[in-house]
Amino acid sequence: MEDDDLGRLERLAAELESRGLIARVVRRPSGSPYVRVINPNATSLTENVVCRAADYWWSWGEPMHRADDPAGAATKVARVLAAVGE
C-alpha cells in the first residue's frame, strides 16, 4: 500500500461526505485500507471502496473509476447507494 493510495482514499471519503454519505477510511492490521461508505437514509446501502493501481475498485473486484478524480468516483458511489426517491 502506497501513501498515495491512502491519500486518494481520504480524498474520496471527503467527497462522499460532501454528498451526505457517511464515509471513513478503515485501516486494518493486515490487508489494504478501504473507504467504508453508508447511506445514512438507508443504512443497509453500503459499499467498501479500495484503491490500487491508481484506480478505485468496487468491493466485488471491478474497477470503478480512476483515482485522480475522487469527485467523479464519489458521484458513481452516491448513485449506486441512492435510496429510492432520493
N, C-alpha and C positions, 0 to 999 in steps of 0.2 A: 504494500500500500504506500503510495507516494503522498507526500504532504499536499501536492497539488490536488489529488483526488479528495482529500479531506476538506480542503478549501472549497472545492466545487460542490461538495455535499452541503457545506454550510451556506453557500450562496443559494443553492436550490431550496434549502429549508427556509431561508429568509423570504424568497419569492413565494413559496407556498403559504407562509404565514400572512403575507400581504394580501393573499387571496381569500383569507378567512379560514384556512385549514389549520389544523394542529400539526406541526412538523418539528421533529427533533432528530439530531444526529445521534445514532446509537453506536457506541464503541464497545466491542466485546474483547475479552482477553485473547481469544483466538478467532480468526476469521476477519473478513473485511467489515469496516463500518458501513452503515447504511442510513438512509433517512426513513424514519417511520412516519407515515402520513395518515391522519384520521380526519374524516369529515365530521365536525362537531354536531352537525344537524342530523346525521345518520351514522352513529359510531360503528356500525357493522361494516361501513365502507372504509376500508383501509388499504394501504399499499406500502411495501418496502422497496425503496429505490437504491440501487448500488451504483457506484461509479468505477468504471475500469476501462482502460484503453481509450481514454478521452471521450467516453460516451456514458450516458446514463442508461441503466438497464432496468426493465421491469423485473419483479420478483420471479416471474416464470421463465426468466432467462432470455428474453427477447430484447434486443437493443431498442431504446425508446427515443433518444434524442442526443444530439451532440452536447458535450459537457461545457462548451464555451458559450452556450446560450441557455442559462438557467431560467430565464423568463419564458422562453419557448417550451422548455421541458415542464415548467410549472403549469402552463396552460393545458398541456396534454394530461397531466396528472389530475388537475382540477376537473377537466371534462370527464375523465373516467370515474372519478369519485363523486360526481354530482348526483344528488338525490333527485328523484322525480319531482318536478315542479320548481327546482332551484334555478 
